[in-house]
Amino acid sequence: MDKGKQSNLNLPNALTMLRLLLIPVFIWLMAADRMMSALVVFVFASLTDILDGWIARKWNLVTDFGKLFDPLADKLMVLSVMAMHAIKGIAPLAAILILFVKEALMLVGGLLLLKKQIVVYSQALGKMAQFVTVIALVLCFFHEDFNRLGHPIHLWALWTGVGLALASFVYYANVNGRLIFSSDAKTRQGG
């Protein structure tokens, strides 16, 4: 192991792996119509995301594994929640398709940059999009209450999250797109 390189065996990475393992649990609970249990799993997974980032920064446990798999675990969880809400008719299928295509393009771009030894970091706009989307997905669990009031707040929040995610993608593509096709692998840009 290089002296300057962190071990991947640490608490933040364990929390990231736990989040990945919670995805099928969440899907099973939603499929079984155990909505409040599924909500608890989703909120717990979201809290582990906050916790692992804080621990990694506070105790200098940031690793390339964490930089790659932490956002991947977050995106997979969010897409799973959106997909289950779409399957149950709670969230519009168009929203999940837009986010799925955006995330697939981000993943391909991130892997191409990783081949050039470039790790792309999350930026404020992407974090805000993720936060708003997570809040919207939590609100979706209470869709019947909002529909009864005649104000689909959960859908307004969801489409706001989709809009922010698309703005984040445009920023990412603008900042990092040229690096994918560049021959200079030493350039490092955040996205």
C-alpha positions as a Markdown table, in Angstrom:
| # | Residue | x | y | z |
|---|---|---|---|---|
| 1 | Met | 0.0 | 0.0 | 0.0 |
| 2 | Asp | 1.3 | 3.5 | -0.9 |
| 3 | Lys | 2.0 | 5.7 | 2.1 |
| 4 | Gly | -0.2 | 8.5 | 0.6 |
| 5 | Lys | -3.1 | 6.2 | -0.2 |
| 6 | Gln | -5.9 | 5.3 | 2.2 |
| 7 | Ser | -7.0 | 1.8 | 2.8 |
| 8 | Asn | -10.4 | 0.9 | 1.4 |
| 9 | Leu | -11.2 | -1.0 | 4.6 |
| 10 | Asn | -12.8 | 1.8 | 6.7 |
| 11 | Leu | -16.1 | 2.8 | 8.2 |
| 12 | Pro | -17.2 | 5.2 | 5.4 |
| 13 | Asn | -16.8 | 2.6 | 2.8 |
| 14 | Ala | -18.6 | 0.0 | 4.9 |
| 15 | Leu | -21.5 | 2.4 | 5.2 |
| 16 | Thr | -21.4 | 2.8 | 1.4 |
| 17 | Met | -21.6 | -1.0 | 1.0 |
| 18 | Leu | -24.4 | -1.2 | 3.5 |
| 19 | Arg | -26.3 | 1.4 | 1.4 |
| 20 | Leu | -25.8 | -0.9 | -1.6 |
| 21 | Leu | -27.1 | -3.9 | 0.3 |
| 22 | Leu | -30.2 | -2.0 | 1.5 |
| 23 | Ile | -31.4 | -1.5 | -2.1 |
| 24 | Pro | -32.9 | -5.0 | -2.5 |
| 25 | Val | -34.3 | -4.7 | 1.0 |
| 26 | Phe | -36.1 | -1.5 | 0.0 |
| 27 | Ile | -37.3 | -2.9 | -3.2 |
| 28 | Trp | -38.7 | -6.0 | -1.5 |
| 29 | Leu | -40.5 | -3.9 | 1.1 |
| 30 | Met | -42.1 | -1.6 | -1.5 |
| 31 | Ala | -43.1 | -4.6 | -3.6 |
| 32 | Ala | -44.8 | -6.1 | -0.5 |
| 33 | Asp | -46.7 | -2.8 | 0.1 |
| 34 | Arg | -44.8 | -2.2 | 3.4 |
| 35 | Met | -44.5 | 1.5 | 2.6 |
| 36 | Met | -43.6 | 2.8 | 6.0 |
| 37 | Ser | -40.9 | 0.2 | 6.5 |
| 38 | Ala | -39.6 | 1.0 | 3.0 |
| 39 | Leu | -39.5 | 4.7 | 4.0 |
| 40 | Val | -37.6 | 3.9 | 7.1 |
| 41 | Val | -35.0 | 1.9 | 5.1 |
| 42 | Phe | -34.7 | 4.8 | 2.5 |
| 43 | Val | -34.3 | 7.5 | 5.2 |
| 44 | Phe | -31.8 | 5.3 | 7.1 |
| 45 | Ala | -29.8 | 4.8 | 3.8 |
| 46 | Ser | -29.9 | 8.6 | 3.2 |
| 47 | Leu | -28.6 | 9.2 | 6.7 |
| 48 | Thr | -25.7 | 6.8 | 6.2 |
| 49 | Asp | -24.8 | 8.8 | 3.1 |
| 50 | Ile | -24.5 | 12.0 | 5.2 |
| 51 | Leu | -22.6 | 10.1 | 8.0 |
| 52 | Asp | -20.1 | 8.4 | 5.7 |
| 53 | Gly | -19.1 | 11.6 | 4.1 |
| 54 | Trp | -18.7 | 13.4 | 7.4 |
| 55 | Ile | -16.6 | 10.6 | 8.9 |
| 56 | Ala | -14.4 | 10.3 | 5.7 |
| 57 | Arg | -13.7 | 14.1 | 5.8 |
| 58 | Lys | -13.3 | 14.4 | 9.6 |
| 59 | Trp | -10.9 | 11.5 | 10.0 |
| 60 | Asn | -9.2 | 11.8 | 6.6 |
| 61 | Leu | -10.6 | 8.4 | 5.4 |
| 62 | Val | -11.3 | 9.6 | 1.8 |
| 63 | Thr | -10.5 | 6.9 | -0.7 |
| 64 | Asp | -10.8 | 6.6 | -4.5 |
| 65 | Phe | -13.2 | 3.7 | -3.8 |
| 66 | Gly | -15.4 | 5.9 | -1.7 |
| 67 | Lys | -15.2 | 8.8 | -4.3 |
| 68 | Leu | -16.5 | 6.3 | -6.9 |
| 69 | Phe | -18.9 | 4.1 | -5.0 |
| 70 | Asp | -20.4 | 6.6 | -2.6 |
| 71 | Pro | -22.2 | 8.6 | -5.3 |
| 72 | Leu | -22.9 | 5.3 | -7.2 |
| 73 | Ala | -24.7 | 3.9 | -4.1 |
| 74 | Asp | -26.6 | 7.1 | -3.7 |
| 75 | Lys | -27.7 | 7.2 | -7.3 |
| 76 | Leu | -28.7 | 3.5 | -7.4 |
| 77 | Met | -30.8 | 3.9 | -4.2 |
| 78 | Val | -32.5 | 7.0 | -5.5 |
| 79 | Leu | -33.2 | 5.4 | -8.9 |
| 80 | Ser | -34.6 | 2.3 | -7.1 |
| 81 | Val | -36.9 | 4.5 | -5.0 |
| 82 | Met | -38.0 | 6.4 | -8.1 |
| 83 | Ala | -38.6 | 3.2 | -10.1 |
| 84 | Met | -40.7 | 1.7 | -7.3 |
| 85 | His | -42.7 | 4.9 | -7.0 |
| 86 | Ala | -43.2 | 4.9 | -10.8 |
| 87 | Ile | -44.2 | 1.2 | -10.8 |
| 88 | Lys | -46.8 | 1.9 | -8.1 |
| 89 | Gly | -48.1 | 4.9 | -10.0 |
| 90 | Ile | -47.0 | 7.4 | -7.4 |
| 91 | Ala | -44.3 | 9.2 | -9.5 |
| 92 | Pro | -44.3 | 9.9 | -13.2 |
| 93 | Leu | -42.4 | 7.4 | -15.4 |
| 94 | Ala | -40.9 | 10.4 | -17.4 |
| 95 | Ala | -39.1 | 11.6 | -14.3 |
| 96 | Ile | -37.4 | 8.2 | -13.7 |
| 97 | Leu | -36.5 | 7.9 | -17.4 |
| 98 | Ile | -34.9 | 11.4 | -17.4 |
| 99 | Leu | -32.9 | 10.7 | -14.3 |
| 100 | Phe | -31.9 | 7.2 | -15.4 |
| 101 | Val | -30.5 | 8.5 | -18.8 |
| 102 | Lys | -28.7 | 11.4 | -17.0 |
| 103 | Glu | -27.2 | 9.0 | -14.4 |
| 104 | Ala | -26.2 | 6.5 | -17.1 |
| 105 | Leu | -24.4 | 9.3 | -19.1 |
| 106 | Met | -22.7 | 10.5 | -15.9 |
| 107 | Leu | -21.6 | 7.0 | -15.1 |
| 108 | Val | -20.1 | 6.4 | -18.6 |
| 109 | Gly | -18.4 | 9.8 | -18.4 |
| 110 | Gly | -17.0 | 9.1 | -14.9 |
| 111 | Leu | -15.6 | 5.8 | -16.0 |
| 112 | Leu | -14.0 | 7.3 | -19.1 |
| 113 | Leu | -12.4 | 9.9 | -16.9 |
| 114 | Leu | -11.3 | 7.3 | -14.3 |
| 115 | Lys | -9.4 | 5.5 | -17.0 |
| 116 | Lys | -7.4 | 8.7 | -17.4 |
| 117 | Gln | -6.7 | 8.8 | -13.6 |
| 118 | Ile | -9.2 | 11.6 | -13.2 |
| 119 | Val | -11.7 | 11.3 | -10.3 |
| 120 | Val | -14.7 | 13.7 | -10.6 |
| 121 | Tyr | -15.9 | 15.2 | -7.4 |
| 122 | Ser | -19.5 | 16.2 | -6.6 |
| 123 | Gln | -20.3 | 19.9 | -6.8 |
| 124 | Ala | -22.8 | 22.0 | -5.0 |
| 125 | Leu | -25.4 | 21.9 | -7.7 |
| 126 | Gly | -25.3 | 18.1 | -7.9 |
| 127 | Lys | -25.6 | 17.8 | -4.2 |
| 128 | Met | -28.5 | 20.2 | -4.1 |
| 129 | Ala | -30.2 | 18.2 | -6.9 |
| 130 | Gln | -29.7 | 15.0 | -4.9 |
| 131 | Phe | -31.0 | 16.6 | -1.7 |
| 132 | Val | -34.2 | 18.0 | -3.4 |
| 133 | Thr | -34.8 | 14.6 | -5.1 |
| 134 | Val | -34.4 | 12.7 | -1.9 |
| 135 | Ile | -36.8 | 15.1 | -0.1 |
| 136 | Ala | -39.3 | 14.7 | -3.0 |
| 137 | Leu | -39.1 | 10.9 | -2.8 |
| 138 | Val | -39.8 | 11.0 | 0.9 |
| 139 | Leu | -42.8 | 13.2 | 0.2 |
| 140 | Cys | -44.0 | 10.7 | -2.4 |
| 141 | Phe | -44.6 | 8.3 | 0.5 |
| 142 | Phe | -47.4 | 10.7 | 1.6 |
| 143 | His | -48.8 | 11.3 | -1.9 |
| 144 | Glu | -52.3 | 10.3 | -0.8 |
| 145 | Asp | -52.4 | 13.1 | 1.7 |
| 146 | Phe | -51.1 | 15.7 | -0.8 |
| 147 | Asn | -53.6 | 14.5 | -3.4 |
| 148 | Arg | -56.4 | 14.8 | -0.9 |
| 149 | Leu | -55.4 | 18.4 | -0.3 |
| 150 | Gly | -55.4 | 19.0 | -4.0 |
| 151 | His | -51.7 | 20.1 | -4.0 |
| 152 | Pro | -49.3 | 17.5 | -5.4 |
| 153 | Ile | -46.3 | 18.9 | -3.5 |
| 154 | His | -44.4 | 15.7 | -3.9 |
| 155 | Leu | -44.6 | 16.0 | -7.7 |
| 156 | Trp | -43.6 | 19.7 | -7.7 |
| 157 | Ala | -40.6 | 18.8 | -5.5 |
| 158 | Leu | -39.7 | 15.8 | -7.7 |
| 159 | Trp | -39.8 | 17.8 | -11.0 |
| 160 | Thr | -37.7 | 20.5 | -9.2 |
| 161 | Gly | -35.1 | 17.8 | -8.4 |
| 162 | Val | -35.2 | 16.6 | -12.0 |
| 163 | Gly | -34.6 | 20.1 | -13.2 |
| 164 | Leu | -31.7 | 20.6 | -10.8 |
| 165 | Ala | -30.3 | 17.2 | -11.9 |
| 166 | Leu | -30.4 | 18.3 | -15.5 |
| 167 | Ala | -28.7 | 21.6 | -14.7 |
| 168 | Ser | -26.0 | 19.7 | -12.8 |
| 169 | Phe | -25.5 | 17.4 | -15.8 |
| 170 | Val | -25.1 | 20.4 | -18.2 |
| 171 | Tyr | -22.5 | 21.8 | -15.8 |
| 172 | Tyr | -20.7 | 18.4 | -15.5 |
| 173 | Ala | -20.7 | 18.0 | -19.3 |
| 174 | Asn | -19.4 | 21.5 | -19.8 |
| 175 | Val | -16.6 | 21.2 | -17.3 |
| 176 | Asn | -15.6 | 17.6 | -17.8 |
| 177 | Gly | -16.7 | 16.7 | -21.3 |
| 178 | Arg | -13.6 | 18.0 | -23.0 |
| 179 | Leu | -11.4 | 16.0 | -20.6 |
| 180 | Ile | -12.9 | 12.7 | -21.8 |
| 181 | Phe | -11.5 | 13.4 | -25.3 |
| 182 | Ser | -8.3 | 15.2 | -24.2 |
| 183 | Ser | -5.0 | 13.4 | -24.3 |
| 184 | Asp | -3.7 | 15.2 | -21.2 |
| 185 | Ala | -4.5 | 12.8 | -18.3 |
| 186 | Lys | -2.9 | 15.0 | -15.7 |
| 187 | Thr | -5.7 | 17.6 | -15.8 |
| 188 | Arg | -8.1 | 17.3 | -12.9 |
| 189 | Gln | -11.4 | 19.1 | -12.9 |
| 190 | Gly | -14.4 | 18.8 | -10.6 |
| 191 | Gly | -17.9 | 18.2 | -11.9 |
